[in-house]
Amino acid sequence: MIEKALDFLFGCRHAHYSFPVTIRGRKRRPQAAALTGTYVVCLDCGKEFAYDWQQMKVITSPERHREQMAELAKHAA
């Protein structure tokens, strides 16, 4: 809990990202790429984030992303 408070006050704002990276084949994927297969890296601190090519957005909350994808699938069906 204190770690989250300190990170909120003094942590990285993640303002600079790398270009999205997609790993193909059977290579080991980073945890950030497990959700969509694509990820970006904060150039300031090195943290990896999942990236959605369809929405062209960084995914900060995997739970929220899953809910949005389920809702889109429901509307498409």
ZABA-244906 format. One record per residue: residue in three letters; z, x, y of N, C-alpha, C in turn. Coordinates in steps of 0.2 Angstrom, whole numbers, padded with zeros to 4 digits, always signed. Last residue first. Example, Ala and Ser with C-alpha at 12.3 -4.5 7.8 and 13.67 -1.06 7.14 Angstrom:
residues 2
SER+0035+0064-0011+0036+0068-0005+0039+0064+0000 ALA+0039+0066-0028+0039+0062-0022+0039+0066-0016 
***
This chain:
residues 77
ALA-0161-0111-0051-0162-0115-0058-0163-0122-0057 ALA-0158-0107-0039-0164-0105-0041-0166-0109-0048 HIS-0144-0110-0037-0149-0114-0033-0156-0113-0036 LYS-0139-0101-0046-0138-0108-0047-0143-0112-0043 ALA-0142-0089-0041-0145-0091-0048-0144-0098-0049 LEU-0134-0089-0029-0141-0089-0029-0145-0091-0035 GLU-0121-0089-0035-0123-0095-0031-0131-0095-0031 ALA-0121-0077-0041-0121-0083-0046-0123-0089-0042 MET-0122-0069-0030-0128-0069-0035-0127-0075-0039 GLN-0110-0071-0024-0116-0073-0020-0122-0073-0025 GLU-0101-0066-0034-0101-0074-0032-0107-0076-0028 ARG-0104-0053-0033-0105-0057-0039-0106-0064-0038 HIS-0100-0050-0020-0107-0049-0022-0109-0053-0028 ARG-0087-0052-0021-0090-0056-0017-0098-0056-0018 GLU-0084-0041-0030-0082-0048-0032-0086-0053-0028 PRO-0088-0029-0023-0091-0031-0029-0090-0039-0031 SER-0089-0026-0006-0084-0030-0011-0088-0033-0017 THR-0099-0019-0001-0092-0017+0000-0087-0020-0004 ILE-0114-0014-0002-0110-0019-0005-0103-0016-0005 VAL-0126-0013+0011-0121-0010+0007-0116-0015+0004 LYS-0142-0021+0010-0136-0021+0012-0131-0016+0008 MET-0154-0028+0006-0154-0022+0011-0148-0021+0014 GLN-0156-0038-0003-0153-0040+0004-0153-0034+0009 GLN-0162-0030-0013-0165-0037-0011-0162-0039-0004 TRP-0154-0019-0015-0161-0018-0012-0164-0025-0009 ASP-0138-0015-0012-0142-0021-0014-0149-0020-0011 TYR-0127-0003-0017-0132-0005-0013-0137-0010-0016 ALA-0110+0004-0019-0116+0000-0022-0121-0002-0016 PHE-0105+0020-0012-0105+0012-0012-0111+0009-0015 GLU-0095+0034-0012-0101+0031-0014-0100+0023-0014 LYS-0089+0046+0000-0088+0040-0004-0094+0037-0006 GLY-0091+0056+0009-0093+0057+0002-0092+0051-0002 CYS-0088+0057+0023-0083+0058+0018-0085+0058+0011 ASP-0101+0056+0029-0095+0059+0033-0089+0061+0028 LEU-0110+0050+0022-0112+0057+0024-0106+0060+0027 CYS-0108+0039+0009-0106+0041+0016-0106+0048+0017 VAL-0122+0035-0001-0116+0039+0000-0114+0040+0007 VAL-0127+0021-0011-0128+0026-0005-0121+0030-0005 TYR-0136+0016-0026-0130+0017-0022-0132+0021-0016 THR-0141+0005-0039-0143+0009-0033-0136+0010-0029 GLY-0137-0003-0049-0141+0002-0051-0143+0007-0045 THR-0127-0013-0046-0134-0014-0045-0139-0009-0047 LEU-0115-0008-0053-0116-0015-0051-0124-0017-0050 ALA-0115+0006-0054-0115+0001-0060-0116-0006-0059 ALA-0115+0014-0044-0122+0011-0046-0121+0007-0052 ALA-0102+0018-0043-0105+0013-0037-0111+0010-0039 GLN-0100+0026-0054-0097+0020-0054-0100+0015-0049 PRO-0116+0034-0058-0109+0034-0054-0107+0027-0054 ARG-0123+0035-0074-0123+0032-0067-0116+0033-0064 ARG-0132+0046-0084-0125+0043-0083-0125+0041-0075 LYS-0148+0042-0089-0143+0046-0086-0137+0043-0085 ARG-0158+0035-0095-0152+0034-0098-0147+0039-0095 GLY-0167+0027-0081-0167+0030-0088-0160+0030-0090 ARG-0163+0030-0064-0167+0027-0069-0166+0031-0076 ILE-0154+0027-0050-0155+0032-0056-0158+0028-0061 THR-0158+0027-0033-0158+0023-0039-0159+0028-0045 VAL-0151+0028-0017-0153+0032-0023-0152+0027-0029 PRO-0154+0026+0000-0152+0023-0006-0155+0027-0012 PHE-0149+0039+0011-0154+0035+0009-0152+0032+0002 SER-0132+0039+0017-0138+0042+0014-0143+0037+0013 TYR-0124+0034+0032-0125+0033+0025-0132+0037+0023 HIS-0111+0033+0043-0117+0037+0042-0118+0037+0034 ALA-0099+0026+0044-0105+0024+0049-0111+0028+0047 HIS-0086+0025+0039-0092+0025+0034-0098+0023+0039 ARG-0074+0028+0045-0077+0022+0046-0084+0020+0042 CYS-0060+0036+0036-0067+0036+0038-0070+0029+0040 GLY-0043+0033+0043-0049+0034+0038-0056+0034+0041 PHE-0033+0029+0050-0035+0036+0051-0041+0038+0047 LEU-0030+0016+0048-0028+0019+0054-0032+0025+0055 PHE-0033+0013+0034-0036+0009+0039-0035+0012+0046 ASP-0026+0024+0028-0034+0024+0028-0037+0019+0033 LEU-0013+0019+0030-0016+0025+0033-0023+0026+0033 ALA-0014+0007+0022-0013+0007+0029-0015+0013+0033 LYS-0017+0012+0010-0022+0007+0013-0021+0007+0020 GLU-0005+0019+0007-0012+0023+0007-0017+0018+0011 ILE+0004+0009+0006+0004+0014+0012-0002+0018+0013 MET+0000+0004-0006+0000+0000+0000+0000+0004+0006 
***
